Amino acid sequence: MADYTLIDLFAGCGGMTLGFEQDGRFRSLLAVESDPDAAATWTKNFGPGIARQPDGTPSRIEEVPSFPSADVLIGGPPCQGFSPLNMKGVGFERRSLWREYLRALEEAAPSAFVMENVPELLRSAEFSQFERAATKLGYEISADVLNAADFGVPQTRRRAIVIGLMGQQPVMPSGTFFPPGKAQSGGNPWRTFRDAVRGLPKKPNGRNWHNARNPRPVSVERYETIPNEGEGRFELAERRPDITPDCWLRKKSGSTDVFGRLWWDRPAFTIRTEFYKPEKGRYLHPSEHRPITLREAARCMTFPDSFEFLGPEEQSMTSVAKQIGNAVPPQLARTIANSIADALSRMDEVGQQRGSLALAA
C-alpha cells in the first residue's frame, strides 16, 4: 500500500491528521501548531513531528524557516477572520495567515492539498487571491461546503473544503449518509446523538473527560424548566420569566438555539469551542439537566475514546473544549483522505505507464 507523506498546518489537536492516518495510506511528516496544549495533544497521539523553536516551544507558522517536500499538505488557517461571529474584530495578521499556507505549498510542492474552513471562506477576497496563486503553481481546484453529517459524523457541521491536485481536476467526495426521508439506495441515515454517546453513562463519571460544567443552582433550575428535547430559551422565558436573563426576555427573535436541548435521534448541532456553556448554543443534554460533557462532544466529533486530550489542570475544561471545538471531525477527514489517496494512486499509475512507454521507445 502506498505511503504518502503528510504535512498538517494549523493542526490543532490533530483531527485532520487522525482522519488521514486512519485511511492507512498516509504518514505524518510534520505538523505546525502554536497552541501549547493542542501541540501536546498532537504529540501524545502521533509522536514527534510538531515544529518547535530551539527552546522547545511550538512554532508559529511564520517561525517555520522552510517546509520539506511532502506528498500532501492539509490544514485550515484560523477561521476567526472569516467567521460571521467575529469577522470585524480580527486584525489583518490573522486574516492573512493563508499566505503562510501558500508559502508552505510553494516550498513543499505536494501533489495534493486540502484546506478546511468556515463556509464564509469561499466568498472572501482572501480565498480568491489564494485560488489564483495556487492555480499559477499548477494546481486544479475544487471547492464546496460539506455537511459533516453526510459523511457519518453525528453532527450537522458545515465546512468549506478546498481540494487541489497538481495537473488534475479533483473530485469532491460525495456523502453516503442522508437526513431522514432522503436516504438513497445504499445510503445510511444520519448518525444521531444517541449513536454518538451509546455506552456512556448518563451521569458523568469524570473518566476520560466524561465530565460536565459545574453549574450554579439557578442554572440547574433553568435546565429543569425546559425538560423536553428541542426546547430552549423561548420556552424558559414563557414558563419562568423570573429566572430568565433580561437580555433573553428583551430579545424576542434570533438566537433560536441558545440554551437549547439536543434531540436524541438527530445529529448534534455544530460543536464550537464553548459547547460546555449552554448559553452559547444548543448544548444541553437531551434528557439530563446538564450541558454535554467533553467526552460526549468528542464522540460527536468522531474522536475515538482512545484519543487522549491534554490540558493544564487549572483550566483543563477550557483548553480541551477549545481543542475539540476547533478540530476537523476525523471521520470527515478520513473520507477526504480516501478520495485524495485514490487520486494520487491513479496519478502514480499514469506516471508508471508513461515511464514504461518511454523506456520501450
Legacy VTK file of the C-alpha trace (Angstrom):
# vtk DataFile Version 3.0
C-alpha trace
ASCII
DATASET POLYDATA
POINTS 361 float
0.000 0.000 0.000
1.253 3.469 -0.898
2.780 5.549 1.862
2.170 9.238 1.203
3.848 11.846 3.372
1.718 14.459 5.079
2.197 17.981 6.461
-0.572 19.386 8.658
-0.662 23.178 9.107
-2.676 24.799 11.905
-3.019 21.204 13.050
-4.812 21.805 16.339
-5.065 18.646 18.384
-4.897 16.517 15.236
-8.399 15.796 13.992
-7.396 16.031 10.350
-4.122 14.200 10.920
-6.060 11.390 12.588
-8.505 11.058 9.710
-5.701 10.849 7.164
-3.742 8.328 9.211
-6.916 6.250 9.709
-7.060 5.859 5.929
-3.852 3.843 6.241
-2.002 5.346 3.278
-0.596 8.482 4.884
2.377 9.067 7.164
2.740 12.297 9.148
5.951 14.137 8.373
5.402 17.481 10.087
2.689 19.393 11.938
2.546 23.091 12.781
0.514 24.174 15.809
1.423 27.072 18.074
-1.035 26.414 20.918
0.966 24.507 23.573
-1.957 22.370 24.785
-3.092 21.372 21.295
0.532 20.653 20.343
0.904 18.470 23.436
-2.231 16.538 22.487
-0.958 16.076 18.921
2.393 14.798 20.207
0.725 12.434 22.686
-1.307 10.797 19.931
1.056 10.908 16.944
4.569 11.185 18.380
7.316 13.688 17.463
6.530 15.882 14.494
5.429 19.257 15.814
7.611 22.107 14.520
9.384 23.643 17.522
11.655 26.531 18.409
15.168 25.895 19.816
13.772 26.249 23.338
11.203 23.514 22.640
8.108 25.708 22.382
5.780 25.000 19.434
6.488 27.220 16.434
4.069 29.655 14.905
3.782 29.036 11.185
5.609 32.311 10.493
8.564 30.961 12.500
8.993 27.785 10.431
12.053 28.599 8.276
11.182 26.212 5.451
8.971 23.247 4.673
10.238 19.845 3.487
8.904 18.108 0.411
5.695 16.161 1.026
3.009 14.417 -0.985
0.057 16.143 0.682
-0.442 19.415 2.549
-3.522 19.823 4.759
-4.834 22.332 7.247
-7.183 25.190 7.936
-5.895 28.723 8.527
-7.575 30.179 11.647
-11.172 30.956 10.773
-11.741 33.986 13.031
-11.220 36.330 10.108
-13.892 34.612 8.037
-16.463 33.674 10.683
-19.518 35.975 10.748
-19.407 35.777 14.556
-16.346 37.979 14.821
-15.196 38.931 11.325
-14.929 42.658 12.054
-12.868 42.211 15.198
-9.953 40.285 13.699
-6.803 42.009 12.529
-5.129 41.642 9.166
-2.408 39.435 10.600
-4.971 36.718 11.387
-6.824 37.004 8.090
-3.562 36.851 6.123
-2.262 33.557 7.517
-3.433 31.903 4.304
-0.282 33.455 2.810
1.790 31.194 5.078
-0.258 28.237 3.842
0.646 29.330 0.302
4.342 29.586 1.260
4.214 26.015 2.539
2.508 24.962 -0.675
5.291 26.507 -2.755
8.117 25.021 -0.670
6.715 21.529 -0.014
5.433 21.200 -3.612
2.869 18.497 -2.727
0.850 16.641 -5.336
-2.325 17.494 -3.415
-3.574 19.858 -0.750
-6.690 20.228 1.383
-7.829 23.445 3.051
-10.685 23.447 5.589
-12.519 26.447 6.995
-15.891 28.045 7.688
-18.221 28.363 4.672
-17.664 32.127 4.513
-14.095 31.473 3.350
-15.280 30.704 -0.174
-16.877 34.156 -0.520
-13.840 36.038 0.770
-11.310 38.140 -1.111
-8.564 36.144 0.595
-9.757 32.892 -0.956
-9.927 34.468 -4.415
-6.308 35.545 -4.039
-5.260 32.117 -2.766
-7.055 30.347 -5.599
-5.338 32.471 -8.235
-1.918 31.889 -6.670
-2.425 28.118 -6.316
-3.616 27.876 -9.918
-0.419 29.607 -11.070
1.539 26.911 -9.229
-0.179 24.292 -11.394
-2.987 23.100 -9.128
-6.521 22.481 -10.288
-9.014 23.233 -7.535
-12.443 22.089 -6.382
-14.225 23.805 -3.507
-17.548 23.184 -1.826
-19.341 23.370 1.507
-19.774 19.910 3.014
-22.046 18.893 5.879
-20.156 16.516 8.175
-23.411 14.656 8.897
-23.435 13.480 5.270
-20.167 11.637 5.927
-21.050 9.719 9.083
-20.359 12.412 11.682
-23.187 12.717 14.259
-23.135 16.495 13.937
-24.542 18.948 11.380
-21.289 20.812 10.894
-20.978 22.716 7.600
-17.421 23.454 6.499
-15.726 24.739 3.385
-13.427 22.146 1.852
-10.911 23.111 -0.823
-9.014 20.346 -2.632
-6.168 20.948 -5.050
-4.395 18.431 -7.280
-1.319 19.085 -9.372
-2.382 18.996 -13.017
-5.635 17.135 -12.403
-9.169 18.212 -11.535
-10.088 16.956 -8.028
-13.371 15.206 -7.364
-15.106 16.286 -4.177
-16.226 13.258 -2.109
-19.946 12.527 -2.043
-21.834 11.882 1.155
-23.202 8.429 1.910
-25.347 9.399 4.910
-28.643 11.206 4.442
-31.239 13.076 6.528
-34.486 11.288 7.430
-36.666 10.594 4.414
-33.903 11.360 1.911
-31.794 8.216 2.095
-30.765 6.998 -1.343
-30.273 3.436 -2.443
-27.384 2.001 -0.475
-27.157 5.077 1.747
-27.336 5.320 5.505
-29.382 7.608 7.756
-27.583 10.426 9.512
-25.897 9.281 12.717
-27.512 10.743 15.820
-26.558 11.982 19.259
-27.868 8.658 20.584
-25.454 6.817 18.280
-22.576 9.030 19.367
-22.919 8.595 23.121
-24.019 4.963 23.200
-22.276 3.191 26.072
-21.507 6.328 28.077
-23.263 6.648 31.446
-25.834 9.433 31.546
-24.334 10.600 34.819
-20.834 11.953 34.113
-18.230 9.884 35.934
-15.199 12.097 35.286
-13.389 9.355 33.408
-11.731 10.084 30.089
-13.142 13.632 30.052
-16.718 12.479 30.634
-17.227 15.468 32.899
-19.538 18.438 32.570
-19.519 22.029 33.744
-20.362 22.569 37.404
-23.456 24.802 37.117
-24.868 27.263 39.619
-28.166 26.314 41.333
-30.116 28.822 39.228
-28.715 27.236 36.072
-29.947 23.807 37.169
-33.343 25.348 37.866
-33.396 26.695 34.323
-32.447 23.295 32.900
-35.284 21.671 34.830
-37.755 24.219 33.462
-37.177 23.023 29.894
-37.003 19.208 30.244
-38.050 18.243 26.719
-35.919 17.667 23.633
-35.672 20.685 21.369
-36.761 23.227 23.970
-34.707 26.325 24.726
-34.714 29.928 25.838
-38.156 30.772 24.449
-39.844 28.040 26.497
-37.791 29.102 29.505
-38.987 32.709 29.142
-42.589 31.599 28.777
-42.587 29.311 31.818
-40.200 31.087 34.187
-39.537 34.718 33.260
-38.349 35.265 36.832
-35.213 33.168 36.217
-34.742 34.099 32.552
-31.906 36.569 31.839
-33.218 40.023 30.935
-31.377 40.025 27.614
-33.353 36.960 26.527
-36.618 38.482 27.647
-35.920 41.619 25.611
-34.749 39.724 22.507
-37.899 38.148 21.095
-36.307 36.684 17.970
-32.974 35.341 16.754
-30.508 33.107 18.616
-33.078 30.333 18.441
-30.682 27.633 19.640
-29.424 29.423 22.746
-29.920 27.320 25.869
-31.381 24.602 23.678
-31.706 20.888 24.297
-30.397 18.452 21.747
-32.541 15.656 20.338
-31.690 12.024 20.948
-32.441 10.952 17.401
-30.912 13.803 15.451
-27.263 14.748 14.973
-25.795 17.266 17.385
-25.508 20.856 16.235
-22.095 22.318 15.401
-19.719 21.723 18.304
-17.971 25.036 18.956
-15.228 25.816 21.452
-17.574 26.735 24.337
-20.070 23.919 23.989
-19.932 23.354 27.748
-21.820 26.637 28.148
-25.468 26.128 27.090
-25.951 29.884 26.828
-23.721 29.656 23.742
-25.956 27.314 21.731
-27.890 24.034 21.645
-25.666 22.126 24.029
-27.976 20.776 26.714
-28.209 17.011 27.016
-31.481 15.623 25.581
-32.715 14.345 28.935
-30.204 15.120 31.691
-30.213 18.524 33.389
-26.726 19.500 32.281
-24.675 20.556 29.263
-22.991 17.819 27.256
-19.652 16.595 28.559
-16.261 16.885 26.906
-16.321 13.198 26.018
-19.827 13.436 24.536
-18.653 16.351 22.401
-15.556 14.395 21.339
-17.809 11.479 20.370
-19.948 13.885 18.298
-16.735 14.885 16.523
-15.896 11.151 15.935
-12.777 11.162 18.088
-12.312 7.606 19.408
-12.169 7.190 23.175
-8.550 6.081 22.771
-7.594 9.572 21.600
-6.031 11.408 24.551
-6.611 15.111 25.154
-4.101 17.032 27.266
-4.549 20.341 29.057
-3.336 22.144 32.182
-5.135 21.089 35.316
-6.150 24.615 36.300
-8.024 25.241 33.043
-8.410 21.797 31.570
-12.073 22.116 30.562
-11.487 25.372 28.698
-8.396 24.059 26.959
-9.748 20.661 25.940
-13.102 22.099 24.843
-11.237 24.537 22.609
-9.245 21.683 21.087
-12.387 19.667 20.402
-14.409 22.567 19.012
-11.627 23.727 16.693
-10.919 20.268 15.283
-11.847 18.747 11.957
-14.032 15.675 12.591
-11.707 12.727 11.917
-14.424 10.799 10.073
-14.875 13.661 7.603
-11.100 13.953 7.220
-10.844 10.206 6.614
-13.375 10.397 3.776
-11.428 13.241 2.175
-8.176 11.337 2.702
-9.607 8.317 0.908
-10.507 10.470 -2.079
-7.053 12.088 -2.115
-5.233 8.764 -1.809
-7.228 7.264 -4.681
-6.405 10.272 -6.867
-2.704 10.053 -6.023
-2.722 6.339 -6.737
-4.190 6.977 -10.179
-1.574 9.671 -10.796
1.161 7.203 -9.790
-0.197 4.593 -12.202
-0.254 7.092 -15.063
3.312 8.120 -14.234
4.460 4.483 -14.220
2.745 3.825 -17.538
4.408 6.852 -19.095
7.743 5.719 -17.725
7.295 2.258 -19.195
6.371 3.703 -22.588
9.429 5.945 -22.532
11.702 3.006 -21.753
10.112 0.919 -24.504
10.680 3.714 -27.007
LINES 1 362
361 0 1 2 3 4 5 6 7 8 9 10 11 12 13 14 15 16 17 18 19 20 21 22 23 24 25 26 27 28 29 30 31 32 33 34 35 36 37 38 39 40 41 42 43 44 45 46 47 48 49 50 51 52 53 54 55 56 57 58 59 60 61 62 63 64 65 66 67 68 69 70 71 72 73 74 75 76 77 78 79 80 81 82 83 84 85 86 87 88 89 90 91 92 93 94 95 96 97 98 99 100 101 102 103 104 105 106 107 108 109 110 111 112 113 114 115 116 117 118 119 120 121 122 123 124 125 126 127 128 129 130 131 132 133 134 135 136 137 138 139 140 141 142 143 144 145 146 147 148 149 150 151 152 153 154 155 156 157 158 159 160 161 162 163 164 165 166 167 168 169 170 171 172 173 174 175 176 177 178 179 180 181 182 183 184 185 186 187 188 189 190 191 192 193 194 195 196 197 198 199 200 201 202 203 204 205 206 207 208 209 210 211 212 213 214 215 216 217 218 219 220 221 222 223 224 225 226 227 228 229 230 231 232 233 234 235 236 237 238 239 240 241 242 243 244 245 246 247 248 249 250 251 252 253 254 255 256 257 258 259 260 261 262 263 264 265 266 267 268 269 270 271 272 273 274 275 276 277 278 279 280 281 282 283 284 285 286 287 288 289 290 291 292 293 294 295 296 297 298 299 300 301 302 303 304 305 306 307 308 309 310 311 312 313 314 315 316 317 318 319 320 321 322 323 324 325 326 327 328 329 330 331 332 333 334 335 336 337 338 339 340 341 342 343 344 345 346 347 348 349 350 351 352 353 354 355 356 357 358 359 360
